Amino acid sequence: MTSENQVNEVAVDVESDFAEEFDSPSENHRMAAHHFSEAAKEHELAADAYDAGDQTSSEMHSFKAYRHQLNAVQYSEIAVMEAFELNEINEI
């Protein structure tokens, strides 16, 4: 067996080992939707706490909302990148 064949076999093994690790675009869209939904809930809690005069709680919920928003945007970006190849995006 040549070293090139060995390298190709290793590459195939690595790809198959990690194939289950990657999420599909639909799973990433669902995770984005989940995090946007959680961000909305945290914003409602922040508003309620602000109205009640609880600044500490309002700030905590605002921060949680922000973190959920960041996660949602990241999942959205990953979903788009996985769904389209670079040359397909240029054609749109």
Secondary structure by P-SEA (a helix, b strand, c coil): ccaaaaaaaaaaaaaaaaccccccaaaaaaaaaaaaaaaaaaaaaaaaaaaaccaaaaaaaaaaaaaaaaaaaaaaaaaaaaaccaaaaaac
